[in-house]
Amino acid sequence: MTEPGHTSPEPGHTSPGGRLGDPEVEARLARIDEVLAGLEAAPGPTVRSALEAVGLLTEVYGEALTRVLEHADPALAEQLAEDELLGHLLVLHGIHPEPPERRAARAVERLRPAVRERGGDVEWAGLDGQVARVRLSTGGGCGGGCGSGAADVTEAVREAVLAAAPELTAVEPVPEERRAAPAFVPLGSLTRRDGGATRTRETT
């Protein structure tokens, strides 16, 4: 979210030092999607050549990332995998070193603070085959917008999990377990039972 008084970064602008922050990266990814969508909708051999060039360049970058992982020790490979941008690229090229379950669980953990800010909570509950399971609560005391809010949170969790682990087929919430209320025992009966036991011990 853009802070008051600041504008979103435009493509072509970089942060101090030439590095791209997460907002700049997101802006460029969104722009890439727009440009590719426009190219795919346009006819002609020039467009086909441009799309082919993009595909070939993507393959070369994927090969470069593969070679980086081959030279990385386990600790470095883990650091690379945990970086959000690098993690997405490794997933895109099918070379992510972590299993889908771990990636999906990390995506849920990253969303947890935002869900808690809205009064709810989300927790990873494991895999059922190729289906991710999450425990999701929207919190109590929500007003008339609670239903739409719950749907928004559920959709955000689904998108995050499937982006991190596209090998999975779906994301399903796990119903909250309802614990049975303890049986009510009148206090008077407990008093009488204790008293009777005391008198029995005294007469023996």
Order of alpha helices (4+ residues) and beta strands (2+ residues): alpha-alpha-alpha-alpha-alpha-beta-beta-alpha-beta-alpha
